[in-house]
Amino acid sequence: MALPTETERAFHAHDHSHCLHEGLARAEELARARGLRLTPVRRRTLEILLREHRALGAYEVLEHLAADGFGRQPPVAYRALDFLVANGFAHRIQRLNAFTACAHPGEDHQAVFLICRECQSVAEAPLDGPRDAVEAASDALGFRLERVSIEALGLCPQCAQAA
């Protein structure tokens, strides 16, 4: 039996330490290969996102960072989050004005973010068909497409069952 994918694990109880260790190892490997500096605050910010498995606002991240001695000024969190997003280690979820760790760092991919409206958990799923439609529409208008992000709102399996 194959191990569940990151997407399949997202809405189900599981050992987050695997996600944390795997995600950090991949980020450190990519940072080294790209000549990027994964500073202690950036690394800790990524740990926080990986551990939570849900979208977190910058101020929630800042609370964790402050508890770890990284300071209480908002730029501390925003700079770390900006670095992680810019380098593909995290995503910004526009609908929630929040951030989540990337499930596929280092891979050229587009995603749909499935957001639970109750518990705010987020799953990142591959995006294939809808991207083709967006590319066709952008090509028809001469628009140079750089990135596609789709956010879908609903209920995760646990919240749907509780409802």
Secondary structure by P-SEA (a helix, b strand, c coil): cccccccccccccccaaaaaaaaaaaaaaaaaaacccccaaaaaaaaaaaaacccccaaaaaaaaaaacccccaaaaaaaaaaaaaacccccccccccccccccccccbbbbbbccccccbbbbbbbcaaaaaaaaaaaaacccccbbbbbbbbbcaaaaaac
